[in-house]
Structure formats: C-alpha cells, structure tokens
Amino acid sequence: MLPAELDRSGADDNRPILQGAIERIERGELEGVIVWNFARFTRSLASSVAFLELIERAGGQLYSTSEQIDPTTPAGRMTRNFLFSIAQAEREQKAEGFDKAKADAVKRGIWTAPVVPFGYRKNAERRLEPDPVEGPVRAEVIRRRGAGHSWRLLAKYIREETGRSFLPAAVRQMVRSRTSLGEASQGKHVNPNAHEPLVDRATWEAAQVAQPKPARGIHGEALLGGLVRCAGCSRRVSSTFRNGRRYYSCRRYHAAGDCPEPASISAPLIEPYVTEALFAHARQLAYTSSERTSAIENAQEKLEEAEAELALYQETVRLSEVGAAHFEAGMRSRVADVEEARRVLTARRLASPRVLPGTLSDLWPKLSVVERRQVLRGAFSVIWIRRGRKAVAERVRLIADGFEPADLSVQGRPAGPPLTIAWPDGDLKGEVRITGR
C-alpha cells in the first residue's frame, strides 16, 4: 500500500509517490498500480494519459477496483479516457466553486486567512475591526517608519507596548501590507474597502519610501551621502576616511564599466560650499515647496490609477479568452506601470522639503545630519564633482531638484555604462550658483 499524497492537487504532475511507483514499474519491481477509482489516479486528462503511457510502455497496467473495464479493447480504452475527463471536470467545477466562494467572501469583507493580522480582531461577522490595544500600535509603527525609524526600533516599540515579539523582517512585512489601508485580497480578488483602515493612504505611502540606512563604522552619517556624483561616470560616490578626514570619492571600478576620470573631494571643502548654496537658495526652496506638494499629490494619483488599471485587468480579462501569452504580456505591462508610478512617488517624497519655522540658517545647527540631508534633498537632486585641484567653485556643480538627467543610475534598476558629464563654461540645466562666485 502506497502512502497517501496529502495536500497535493490531482492536477499536479510533480507527485513523488506516484512517480516513484511508475519508476518501480519501469525497473520491473511492480506489475502495475491499483486505484480505488480513476479519479484517485489523477484529475487531469493529459496527466492521466501521459502517466498511463509510461506504465504500459514498461509492461505494467493500471487497475480500478470500482470501474471494471477492459483496457485491451477500443471501447474499454474510450471508457477509461471518458472517466479521466470526468475526473478533470469535477476538479475544475470544485475549483471554480471555491474561487467563487473566495470572491464572495472578499467582496463581503470576510477575513478568510487563518491568522488575524496584528492590529486587528475578528468580529461576529468574521470581518476585521481595529483592536483597541494593537490597532493604535500598528498605526504608530507605520507613522514612525515614515519618519525614518529602523525596523529594529519598530520591533522594540511593539514589544514595549504590547509584549509581543516580532523580528524586523516581520515588522517590514506588516508595514508593507495593504491590510492597514482596509484592503483584503485573495489572489486576484481584491476589496479595497473590506474593513476599517488604521492609517490613511498618504501615511502608508510615506512608510514605503526607502529610508537611509544607519551609518556603518565610527564616523557617523555623511552630510552629502547619496547626493554627490562623479562627473566622470555619473555614479554616486562613496564616503571614505583618510588621515582623519572624510572624502567623497568615486570608486573607479564599477560592474557596468570603469570610470575614466574618477573624482574625489574632501568634506571640509565641499560641505561648507553646498551649505552656503543651500542658504542662498532657501527663498526659492520655500517658494517651490507648495509645488512639490502638488507633485506628490499628482504622483499619488498616478499610482492609484495604475493600481486600479491592474485590478480591472485582473478582474475582467480571462486567460481562457485571450491566451496565456497575451494575458502575461498585459499583466507585465500593468505591473511595470505600477512599479514606475511607485518609483516616481518615492522620488517626489524624498525630494519634499521639511516645513521649517524660522530661517533655515538659524535652524540649521539644531538639525541632525539626517534632517539636514533631507533638506538638502529637497533643494538639490545632484551634486556633481569633477577630477582636479582647482577651486571648489570650479569643481562642484549643484543641480536643483527636478533637473537631474533622466538616464542617471538609480537603485533597483540595472546600471548602464559610464556616462561622462559635459562641463561647459556656462550653467548646466537647473544649476544653482552662489552669487559672486
């Protein structure tokens, strides 16, 4: 008696016990396979015929104890294949019924997963509702992540408030889950208003923005980290220490190609220059802050439109009607649109300046390095440096936010070959200069 294959679909060809039995028949160890009925063999006509051919080619036979047919006659083989087809039809009907049940449950907002998510509880109608203790904690976790808190600190906060322990990876999954927005889903079935949300969409999106990683080593954060790029290859430079001094230096060797003119400049030279330019640019920065807010709102709308288009495609387009290749192409295109819209929204949020009371020069000493860097990101998109020993004003160029070249390498996208930036006598597009320099 072969052991039962539990939790396996009858349409699954990768069934080790059945395949092992066929291999034993091919080795001459068994004379055949006996099943209670043909539906216990497989529930796929194609798989049944393919497995049966392997068995009979090896000289074995397939027997059913409840369906007495003669497989040596055409009528017997036709009956057997007909029973294979009935088994497949039964599986498809049950799968369709199960899918409809899931769709109906999601539509009514019923939580079908076995585990209730942190921050919620099930009510008498089997719908989620905010837990009075955990709900505010989960909402605060999302808000804190949007403010830049690390996953480790968020896990610690949850443990202190509720006594429950979460690994940082679990906290990350919790923050990224759309359940906090009131959404429930089962595969292709999505209900964006299944239950009460814990946070609004803007708060949730802010938590999805990639936060800067904590500084490694003993030297702390680099003020211009992530902003400075080498004009020789257009790649972001690294922050290094030599002889007790920080340098922003091109690594020279890159996976996509080596830099022909690697640039390097010391922090004591470039950081005061950039800070002076920021203060000079502060009035324009404040003027354009409302424009950046509008840009975030527009990017948010684009993301919601792309997500709605993807959901509509999943709901209305049938694989059986358009074919696998066409359906896959349509899905890939719409998923790519969602990812691009999310990338644009992330960039807009990173470029959004903080709303600061008072003058920037007065508040600057009170800000942390991370906060200063956030303000700098709101003012500048790129800080170019080029190789040489000339004065800092001749080696550094600052580009205002929104004027960066479109083909710059970004995290998560394959980098192209080195791109040398032209250094004209006049200003670059969007360049910010200090008056008198």
BALUM-432916 format. One line per 10 residues: number of its first residue (from 1); their letters; for each residue z, y, x of C-alpha. Coordinates in Angstrom, 3 decimals. Example, Ala and Ser with C-alpha at 12.3 -4.5 7.8 and 13.67 -1.06 7.14 Angstrom:
2
1) as) 7.800,-4.500,12.300; 7.140,-1.060,13.670
END
This chain:
437
1) mlpaeldrsg) 0.000,0.000,0.000; -1.080,3.305,1.491; 1.369,6.224,1.235; 0.649,8.922,-1.341; -1.053,12.101,-0.171; 1.221,14.706,-1.746; 0.324,18.361,-2.236; -3.340,17.757,-1.458; -6.245,18.680,-3.702; -8.557,15.941,-4.882
11) addnrpilqg) -11.427,18.160,-3.736; -10.085,18.303,-0.172; -12.245,16.296,2.247; -9.646,16.568,5.007; -7.255,13.861,3.768; -5.842,11.960,6.765; -4.632,8.890,4.857; -7.942,8.300,3.074; -9.943,8.990,6.225; -7.657,6.659,8.170
21) aieriergel) -8.321,3.889,5.633; -12.083,4.383,5.979; -11.795,4.236,9.771; -9.896,0.920,9.474; -12.690,-0.431,7.275; -15.221,0.622,9.917; -13.168,-1.216,12.558; -13.082,-4.355,10.398; -9.314,-4.214,9.788; -9.716,-3.748,5.997
31) egvivwnfar) -12.258,-5.076,3.494; -12.107,-2.127,1.113; -9.995,0.327,-0.874; -8.414,-0.322,-4.291; -7.525,2.633,-6.565; -5.907,2.791,-9.974; -8.957,4.651,-11.253; -11.818,6.543,-9.619; -10.082,9.884,-10.244; -7.459,8.733,-7.714
41) ftrslassva) -10.164,8.323,-5.057; -11.335,11.953,-5.009; -12.022,14.621,-7.623; -15.289,15.738,-6.076; -18.603,14.067,-6.837; -20.068,14.982,-3.450; -16.993,13.788,-1.533; -16.792,10.546,-3.534; -20.422,9.707,-2.818; -20.103,10.620,0.891
51) flelieragg) -16.912,8.554,1.405; -18.345,5.639,-0.563; -21.442,5.584,1.632; -19.214,5.332,4.731; -17.268,2.456,3.182; -20.331,0.485,2.058; -22.178,1.147,5.314; -19.262,-0.534,7.120; -19.472,-3.539,4.751; -16.462,-2.528,2.638
61) qlystseqid) -16.087,-1.979,-1.107; -14.307,0.381,-3.480; -12.440,-1.194,-6.422; -10.824,0.370,-9.508; -8.180,-1.608,-11.406; -8.769,0.235,-14.705; -12.571,0.615,-14.679; -14.332,-2.726,-14.445; -17.884,-2.073,-13.283; -20.361,-3.980,-11.166
71) pttpagrmtr) -21.415,-1.727,-8.269; -24.189,-4.160,-7.299; -26.284,-3.171,-10.372; -28.032,0.166,-11.074; -26.134,0.514,-14.368; -22.810,-0.078,-12.579; -23.530,2.493,-9.895; -24.640,5.014,-12.539; -21.403,4.460,-14.469; -19.358,4.843,-11.305
81) nflfsiaqae) -21.080,8.132,-10.446; -20.554,9.293,-14.009; -16.811,8.623,-13.631; -16.852,10.569,-10.357; -18.423,13.501,-12.255; -15.783,13.301,-14.997; -13.016,13.426,-12.368; -14.555,16.552,-10.850; -14.958,18.187,-14.261; -11.303,17.516,-15.093
91) reqkaegfdk) -10.214,19.132,-11.818; -12.401,22.183,-12.438; -11.120,22.566,-16.000; -7.499,22.387,-14.861; -8.187,24.838,-12.031; -9.833,27.247,-14.460; -6.913,26.948,-16.857; -4.434,27.537,-14.048; -6.413,30.579,-12.869; -6.416,31.996,-16.408
101) akadavkrgi) -2.664,31.411,-16.642; -2.152,33.294,-13.381; -4.393,36.141,-14.550; -2.479,36.371,-17.826; 0.896,36.345,-16.040; -0.181,39.071,-13.621; -1.609,41.140,-16.483; 1.732,40.965,-18.322; 3.631,41.851,-15.148; 5.370,38.480,-14.823
111) wtapvvpfgy) 6.541,37.695,-11.307; 5.185,34.204,-10.564; 6.266,33.791,-6.937; 9.320,31.552,-6.344; 11.167,34.183,-4.276; 12.180,37.524,-5.736; 11.400,40.294,-3.202; 14.200,42.283,-1.606; 14.981,45.385,-3.650; 14.148,43.806,-6.999
121) rknaerrlep) 15.574,41.351,-9.507; 14.063,39.453,-12.441; 14.874,40.493,-15.972; 14.875,38.338,-19.122; 11.113,38.827,-19.480; 10.576,37.483,-15.925; 9.375,40.902,-14.779; 10.701,42.667,-11.730; 13.057,45.598,-12.011; 14.785,47.570,-9.244
131) dpvegpvrae) 18.028,46.027,-8.067; 20.787,48.680,-8.307; 22.003,47.898,-4.771; 18.971,46.680,-2.866; 16.376,48.886,-4.579; 17.550,52.202,-3.064; 17.937,50.495,0.323; 14.343,49.251,0.311; 13.110,52.691,-0.754; 15.098,54.309,2.048
141) virrrgaghs) 13.685,51.813,4.555; 10.160,52.874,3.590; 11.056,56.558,3.863; 12.700,56.045,7.248; 9.688,54.152,8.567; 7.505,57.087,7.567; 9.860,59.290,9.582; 9.314,57.148,12.675; 12.266,54.719,12.704; 11.661,51.458,14.569
151) wrllakyire) 11.639,48.049,12.896; 14.784,47.087,14.778; 16.692,50.125,13.497; 15.488,49.450,9.959; 16.698,45.841,10.130; 20.071,47.123,11.335; 20.217,49.604,8.444; 19.551,46.843,5.883; 22.282,44.673,7.410; 24.799,47.538,7.334
161) etgrsflpaa) 24.040,48.463,3.719; 23.660,45.020,2.110; 24.976,42.441,4.582; 21.587,40.678,4.571; 19.850,39.972,7.870; 16.127,40.476,8.385; 14.050,40.024,11.506; 11.989,43.088,12.478; 8.822,41.171,11.545; 10.191,40.570,8.039
171) vrqmvrsrts) 11.024,44.260,7.675; 7.474,45.140,8.717; 6.084,42.791,6.083; 8.425,44.302,3.484; 7.327,47.863,4.262; 3.645,46.930,4.150; 3.972,45.030,0.882; 2.470,46.807,-2.111; 5.208,45.399,-4.337; 7.172,48.605,-3.662
181) lgeasqgkhv) 4.360,50.512,-5.407; 4.868,48.486,-8.581; 1.926,46.190,-7.849; 1.792,42.439,-8.446; -1.032,40.154,-7.362; -2.068,36.525,-7.324; -5.184,36.040,-5.247; -7.944,38.120,-6.827; -5.791,39.091,-9.806; -4.048,42.434,-9.320
191) npnaheplvd) -1.899,44.528,-11.640; -1.141,47.927,-10.074; 1.429,48.731,-12.789; 3.254,45.432,-13.110; 6.769,46.846,-12.669; 8.651,49.997,-11.751; 7.795,51.270,-8.259; 10.502,52.045,-5.716; 8.546,54.804,-3.930; 5.527,56.957,-4.671
201) ratweaaqva) 2.137,56.349,-3.087; 2.431,59.196,-0.570; 5.763,57.886,0.759; 4.378,54.349,1.049; 1.218,55.522,2.839; 3.303,57.559,5.296; 5.125,54.353,6.224; 1.821,52.619,7.006; 0.944,55.090,9.767; 1.264,53.576,13.233
211) qpkpargihg) 4.318,55.131,14.864; 4.580,55.799,18.594; 6.296,53.001,20.466; 9.593,53.733,22.199; 9.184,54.769,25.799; 9.462,51.992,28.363; 11.333,52.495,31.610; 13.867,55.109,32.584; 11.684,58.227,32.455; 11.571,58.756,28.683
221) eallgglvrc) 8.759,59.988,26.466; 5.666,61.730,27.804; 5.097,65.040,26.022; 1.315,64.688,26.046; 1.181,60.915,25.620; -1.883,59.833,23.642; -3.468,63.299,23.723; -4.765,63.590,27.289; -8.147,62.023,28.047; -10.169,61.747,31.238
231) agcsrrvsst) -13.415,63.720,31.177; -14.947,61.119,33.495; -14.804,58.262,30.964; -13.308,59.766,27.748; -10.485,57.166,27.805; -6.837,58.058,27.175; -4.933,58.440,30.439; -1.670,56.753,31.371; 1.657,58.401,32.133; 2.942,57.352,35.567
241) frngrryysc) 5.634,58.464,38.017; 5.113,59.126,41.724; 7.674,60.654,44.052; 9.884,61.637,41.137; 7.114,63.465,39.273; 5.199,62.484,36.131; 1.408,62.331,36.310; -1.244,61.893,33.633; -3.788,59.656,35.360; -6.926,57.742,34.413
251) rryhaagdcp) -6.534,54.034,35.144; -10.097,53.984,36.556; -10.668,50.296,35.704; -11.333,49.542,32.034; -12.521,46.427,30.206; -15.664,48.195,28.959; -16.541,49.716,32.347; -15.023,51.576,35.298; -14.526,55.344,35.253; -16.929,57.124,37.656
261) epasisapli) -14.643,60.175,38.082; -11.007,59.250,37.365; -8.891,62.366,36.791; -5.190,62.928,37.399; -2.873,65.914,36.952; 0.872,66.400,37.300; 3.059,67.087,34.275; 4.589,70.264,35.787; 1.077,71.745,35.892; -0.402,70.714,32.549
271) epyvtealfa) 2.602,70.650,30.193; 3.551,74.363,30.525; -0.129,75.296,30.189; -0.525,73.268,26.981; 2.749,74.627,25.564; 1.627,78.219,26.225; -1.670,77.481,24.476; 0.222,75.990,21.526; 2.329,79.112,21.055; -0.782,81.281,21.260
281) harqlaytss) -2.439,79.005,18.690; 0.633,78.823,16.422; -0.518,81.520,13.993; -3.798,79.735,13.375; -1.930,76.423,13.127; 0.285,77.783,10.344; -2.780,79.206,8.614; -4.562,75.871,8.561; -1.557,73.732,7.585; -2.463,74.018,3.894
291) ertsaienaq) -5.999,72.917,4.754; -4.598,69.842,6.477; -2.506,69.066,3.395; -5.686,69.195,1.326; -7.391,66.932,3.869; -4.606,64.371,3.460; -4.923,64.513,-0.314; -8.697,64.076,-0.107; -8.305,61.126,2.279; -5.743,59.624,-0.108
301) ekleeaeael) -8.208,59.909,-2.997; -10.956,58.286,-0.911; -8.660,55.366,-0.101; -7.727,54.884,-3.756; -11.404,54.971,-4.743; -12.286,52.363,-2.094; -9.420,50.111,-3.226; -10.471,50.473,-6.861; -14.064,49.573,-5.956; -12.868,46.468,-4.097
311) alyqetvrls) -10.658,45.389,-7.019; -13.502,45.942,-9.505; -15.889,43.868,-7.387; -13.384,41.011,-7.166; -12.793,41.110,-10.906; -16.353,41.392,-12.221; -18.653,39.695,-9.697; -18.798,35.904,-9.924; -19.526,33.767,-6.894; -21.482,31.296,-9.006
321) evgaahfeag) -23.781,34.059,-10.276; -24.684,35.890,-7.056; -24.343,33.150,-4.449; -21.917,32.774,-1.565; -23.856,34.832,0.982; -24.338,37.821,-1.338; -20.734,37.711,-2.554; -19.393,37.576,1.011; -21.589,40.487,2.084; -20.363,42.562,-0.836
331) mrsrvadvee) -16.746,41.745,-0.052; -17.133,42.565,3.643; -18.713,45.918,2.840; -15.962,46.940,0.439; -13.148,45.716,2.671; -14.677,47.724,5.522; -14.740,50.807,3.267; -11.024,50.350,2.510; -10.149,49.953,6.189; -12.178,53.020,7.167
341) arrvltarrl) -10.551,55.094,4.420; -7.127,53.980,5.609; -8.009,54.870,9.211; -9.097,58.364,8.140; -5.906,58.843,6.129; -3.821,57.727,9.104; -5.605,60.204,11.358; -5.042,63.017,8.867; -1.344,62.219,8.600; -0.920,62.111,12.346
351) asprvlpgtl) -2.625,65.486,12.597; -0.457,67.067,9.909; 1.954,69.588,11.466; 5.597,69.782,10.572; 6.666,72.661,8.340; 8.901,74.653,10.679; 11.114,77.565,9.610; 11.135,80.477,12.044; 8.816,80.924,15.003; 7.630,77.920,16.932
361) sdlwpklsvv) 8.674,79.361,20.289; 12.254,79.807,19.017; 12.482,76.263,17.625; 10.702,74.516,20.495; 13.823,73.978,22.655; 15.628,72.375,19.711; 12.945,69.747,19.087; 12.932,66.286,20.620; 9.977,65.141,22.738; 8.684,63.022,19.842
371) errqvlrgaf) 8.900,66.009,17.474; 7.159,68.281,19.972; 4.399,65.735,20.383; 3.949,65.588,16.603; 3.499,69.379,16.525; 1.008,69.143,19.388; -0.961,66.506,17.486; -1.140,68.924,14.576; -2.707,71.559,16.820; -4.908,69.597,19.214
381) sviwirrgrk) -6.998,66.458,18.867; -7.910,66.051,22.568; -6.734,67.473,25.873; -9.465,66.917,28.465; -8.704,66.800,32.185; -11.239,66.509,34.976; -11.066,65.496,38.576; -10.498,68.157,41.218; -7.974,70.501,42.814; -8.878,73.754,41.077
391) avaervrlia) -6.510,75.844,38.963; -5.180,74.173,35.837; -7.197,76.502,33.555; -10.393,75.205,35.165; -9.411,71.543,34.982; -7.955,71.392,31.448; -9.630,71.983,28.103; -7.857,71.830,24.748; -9.764,70.895,21.597; -8.385,71.917,18.209
401) dgfepadlsv) -7.666,69.266,15.600; -10.766,68.202,13.696; -13.240,68.982,16.505; -12.920,65.797,18.567; -16.155,63.860,19.307; -16.888,61.191,16.720; -17.556,58.442,19.281; -14.180,58.502,21.043; -12.477,55.159,21.588; -9.588,54.507,19.200
411) qgrpagpplt) -7.023,51.741,18.926; -8.227,48.781,16.887; -11.929,49.480,17.456; -13.959,47.982,20.331; -14.401,50.494,23.135; -17.881,51.373,24.321; -18.989,52.052,27.900; -17.525,55.043,29.807; -18.620,58.359,28.309; -18.602,61.319,30.718
421) iawpdgdlkg) -17.813,64.625,29.025; -20.021,67.568,29.954; -18.079,70.511,31.389; -20.173,73.604,30.507; -19.445,77.161,31.612; -18.878,78.193,28.016; -16.399,76.826,25.486; -16.629,73.319,24.109; -16.797,72.886,20.340; -13.394,73.695,18.865
431) evritgr) -11.925,74.675,22.233; -8.652,76.619,22.302; -8.147,79.050,25.169; -5.257,81.251,26.248; -6.198,84.914,26.096; -6.518,86.406,29.546; -7.128,83.093,31.335
END
